[in-house]
Amino acid sequence: MLAVGGQYLSSGGLLLQATRSKQGVVALLGSDYGGIVTSDRHSAYNWLADERRQLCWSHLQRDFQALVDRGRVGGDRAPAAGPIQADVHALASGT
């Protein structure tokens, strides 16, 4: 792993910051970043416009499972989730 000014570059091309602050994210991406960032819900990413931010699928999956576990989805609500679930499975499998 190569370290330069608090930024860490792994051999796989993953660039990491030593801090999770907004300033660290801006320093890493730049204030005018035009791509899409996949992240958790950490407040350091709140400055990104909604269309520039994709919440991590693993975090969303845990949220959905927590809703099921708490009994907040299922029963008569389950049929509405069918098409969404099929889309998510298709995305995950690459089909």
C-alpha positions as CSV (number, residue, x, y, z in Angstrom):
1,M,0.0,0.0,0.0
2,L,1.4,3.4,-1.0
3,A,0.8,6.4,1.4
4,V,0.9,10.0,0.1
5,G,-0.3,12.9,2.2
6,G,-2.8,10.9,4.3
7,Q,-4.2,9.1,1.2
8,Y,-3.6,5.4,0.7
9,L,-3.5,3.6,-2.6
10,S,-3.8,-0.1,-2.6
11,S,-2.4,-2.4,-5.3
12,G,-6.0,-2.9,-6.5
13,G,-6.5,0.8,-7.2
14,L,-8.6,1.6,-4.1
15,L,-7.8,5.0,-2.7
16,L,-8.5,5.5,1.0
17,Q,-8.3,8.5,3.3
18,A,-7.0,8.5,6.8
19,T,-10.1,10.4,7.9
20,R,-13.8,10.2,7.2
21,S,-14.5,13.9,7.5
22,K,-16.2,16.0,4.8
23,Q,-12.9,17.7,4.3
24,G,-11.2,14.3,3.6
25,V,-13.9,13.4,1.1
26,V,-13.6,16.7,-0.7
27,A,-9.8,16.4,-0.7
28,L,-10.1,12.9,-2.2
29,L,-12.7,13.7,-4.8
30,G,-12.5,17.4,-5.4
31,S,-15.4,19.8,-4.7
32,D,-16.6,19.6,-8.3
33,Y,-16.6,15.8,-8.6
34,G,-19.0,14.7,-11.4
35,G,-19.1,11.0,-10.9
36,I,-21.2,8.8,-8.7
37,V,-20.1,7.9,-5.2
38,T,-21.2,4.6,-3.5
39,S,-21.2,5.1,0.2
40,D,-22.8,4.4,3.5
41,R,-24.9,7.1,5.2
42,H,-22.0,8.8,6.9
43,S,-22.6,12.6,7.1
44,A,-19.3,13.3,5.3
45,Y,-21.0,12.5,2.0
46,N,-24.1,14.7,2.6
47,W,-22.7,17.5,0.5
48,L,-23.0,15.4,-2.6
49,A,-26.1,15.9,-4.7
50,D,-28.6,13.0,-4.5
51,E,-28.0,12.1,-8.2
52,R,-24.2,11.8,-7.4
53,R,-24.7,9.4,-4.5
54,Q,-25.6,5.7,-4.5
55,L,-26.1,4.1,-1.1
56,C,-24.2,0.9,-0.6
57,W,-26.3,-2.1,-1.6
58,S,-25.1,-4.1,1.4
59,H,-26.3,-1.4,3.8
60,L,-29.7,-1.2,2.0
61,Q,-30.0,-5.0,2.2
62,R,-29.5,-4.9,5.9
63,D,-32.0,-2.1,6.3
64,F,-34.6,-4.2,4.3
65,Q,-33.9,-7.3,6.4
66,A,-34.3,-5.2,9.6
67,L,-37.7,-4.1,8.4
68,V,-38.7,-7.8,7.7
69,D,-37.3,-8.8,11.1
70,R,-39.4,-6.1,12.9
71,G,-42.5,-7.2,11.1
72,R,-42.8,-3.9,9.1
73,V,-43.0,-5.6,5.8
74,G,-44.5,-8.9,4.7
75,G,-48.0,-10.3,4.6
76,D,-50.3,-8.2,2.4
77,R,-47.4,-5.8,1.6
78,A,-45.1,-8.5,0.2
79,P,-46.6,-8.7,-3.3
80,A,-45.6,-5.1,-4.0
81,A,-42.0,-6.0,-3.3
82,G,-41.9,-8.7,-5.9
83,P,-40.9,-6.6,-8.9
84,I,-38.3,-4.7,-7.0
85,Q,-36.8,-7.9,-5.5
86,A,-36.6,-9.4,-9.0
87,D,-34.8,-6.2,-10.3
88,V,-32.3,-6.3,-7.4
89,H,-31.6,-10.0,-8.0
90,A,-31.1,-9.4,-11.7
91,L,-28.7,-6.5,-11.0
92,A,-26.8,-8.6,-8.4
93,S,-26.4,-11.5,-10.8
94,G,-25.5,-9.4,-13.8
95,T,-28.4,-10.5,-15.9
